[in-house]
Amino acid sequence: MSKAFDENNLFREQKFMKLYSRVEVNDYIVDVDDKKLDLKKEILDEKNIIIQGIIDAFYIKKDESGKDYIVIVDYKTDSMSRQDADKSEIKKKLVDNYKLQLDIYADALSELTGLEVKEKYLYSFAIDEAIAV
C-alpha cells in the first residue's frame, strides 16, 4: 500500500452505489451460521435494488504482463473473544463474515473502473494481520 501511496495509486473511503436486478440480488442471499440472510421481502419484490457502501481502501497494481488490476483492503476492528484466541479461527470467522461484502465491493469497483479485482484482503486490527479473501 505504501508503494501505491507513493505512486498516487491508493484510494481511500471510496463511496459507491450500484443498481442490481432482482436476479443479481438473489445471488447475494447466503446462509450465515445456518440462518438465511433475510433481505426484507418488500425489497425482493422490487425489480431492482440499490446497494451502497464505502470501500475503506483500494489500490492499482500491475501484473507480470504490465496490466493494471485492483487490490481491495477492508479494515476490521472486530474484537474477538478469548474463546476465539486461535488465529486460524479468527481468520476463518472474519472471512466467513465479510467475504460477501468484499465480493460486492469488487463487483462495484470492476464496473466503475473497468479493471479486474484480483486481490481482496481484510486487515484485522485484532490480530494485526492482512487476510486474503
C-alpha positions in Angstrom: 0.0 0.0 0.0 2.8 2.4 0.7 4.2 1.9 -2.8 0.7 2.6 -4.2 0.5 5.7 -2.0 3.9 6.9 -3.3 2.7 6.4 -6.9 -0.6 8.1 -6.2 -2.5 4.9 -6.9 -4.0 4.5 -3.4 -7.7 5.4 -3.0 -9.4 5.6 0.4 -13.0 5.8 1.5 -14.4 5.4 -1.9 -18.2 5.7 -1.9 -20.2 3.7 -4.4 -23.8 2.9 -5.4 -24.7 0.0 -7.7 -28.0 -1.0 -9.1 -28.7 -4.7 -9.0 -31.5 -6.6 -10.6 -33.7 -8.9 -8.5 -31.9 -11.9 -10.1 -28.5 -10.5 -9.1 -29.7 -9.8 -5.5 -30.8 -13.4 -5.2 -27.1 -14.3 -5.8 -26.2 -12.4 -2.6 -28.7 -14.2 -0.4 -26.5 -16.5 1.5 -26.5 -18.8 4.5 -24.8 -17.3 7.6 -24.4 -19.7 10.5 -27.2 -21.9 9.1 -29.6 -18.9 9.0 -30.6 -17.3 5.8 -29.6 -13.7 5.4 -33.0 -12.2 5.3 -33.5 -9.2 3.0 -36.8 -7.6 3.5 -39.5 -9.2 1.4 -40.6 -5.9 0.0 -37.1 -5.2 -1.3 -37.0 -8.6 -3.0 -40.4 -8.0 -4.6 -39.0 -5.0 -6.4 -37.3 -5.3 -9.8 -34.2 -3.6 -8.8 -32.3 -2.7 -5.6 -29.5 -0.2 -4.9 -26.6 -1.3 -2.8 -24.3 1.5 -1.5 -21.3 1.5 0.7 -17.8 2.9 1.4 -14.7 0.9 0.4 -12.0 1.5 3.0 -9.1 1.3 0.6 -8.1 0.0 -2.8 -5.0 0.5 -5.0 -4.0 -0.2 -8.5 -1.1 -2.6 -9.1 0.4 -4.1 -12.3 0.5 -7.8 -13.0 3.5 -9.6 -14.6 2.5 -8.5 -18.1 2.2 -4.9 -17.0 -1.7 -4.8 -17.0 -3.3 -2.8 -14.2 -5.6 -4.5 -11.7 -7.2 -3.6 -8.3 -6.4 -4.8 -4.8 -9.1 -4.1 -2.2 -8.3 -3.7 1.6 -11.1 -3.6 4.1 -10.2 -2.7 7.7 -11.8 -4.7 10.5 -11.8 -3.6 14.2 -13.8 -6.6 15.4 -12.6 -7.5 18.9 -12.5 -11.2 19.3 -13.4 -13.0 22.5 -10.9 -15.2 24.4 -12.6 -18.3 23.0 -11.5 -17.1 19.5 -7.9 -16.8 20.6 -6.7 -19.2 17.8 -5.6 -17.0 14.9 -6.8 -19.5 12.3 -10.3 -19.5 13.9 -10.3 -15.7 13.9 -9.3 -15.6 10.2 -12.0 -18.1 9.3 -14.6 -16.2 11.2 -13.7 -12.9 9.6 -13.6 -14.3 6.1 -17.0 -16.1 6.7 -18.5 -12.8 8.0 -17.1 -10.4 5.4 -16.5 -12.3 2.1 -19.8 -11.2 0.7 -19.1 -7.6 1.5 -15.8 -7.8 -0.4 -17.4 -9.6 -3.3 -19.9 -6.7 -3.7 -17.1 -4.1 -3.4 -15.1 -6.0 -6.2 -18.2 -6.1 -8.4 -18.8 -2.4 -8.0 -15.2 -1.4 -8.5 -14.8 -3.5 -11.6 -17.8 -1.9 -13.1 -16.7 1.6 -12.1 -13.1 1.4 -13.2 -13.1 -1.3 -16.0 -10.3 -3.0 -14.1 -10.3 -6.5 -12.7 -10.1 -7.0 -9.0 -7.5 -9.8 -8.5 -6.8 -9.5 -4.7 -9.1 -8.8 -1.7 -7.9 -8.5 1.9 -9.3 -8.0 5.3 -6.9 -6.2 7.6 -7.7 -7.3 11.2 -6.6 -5.0 13.9 -7.4 -7.7 16.5 -4.6 -9.9 15.1 -2.6 -7.2 13.3 -2.7 -9.2 10.0 -4.0 -9.0 6.5 -6.1 -11.9 5.5 -6.6 -12.9 1.8 -10.2 -13.4 0.9 
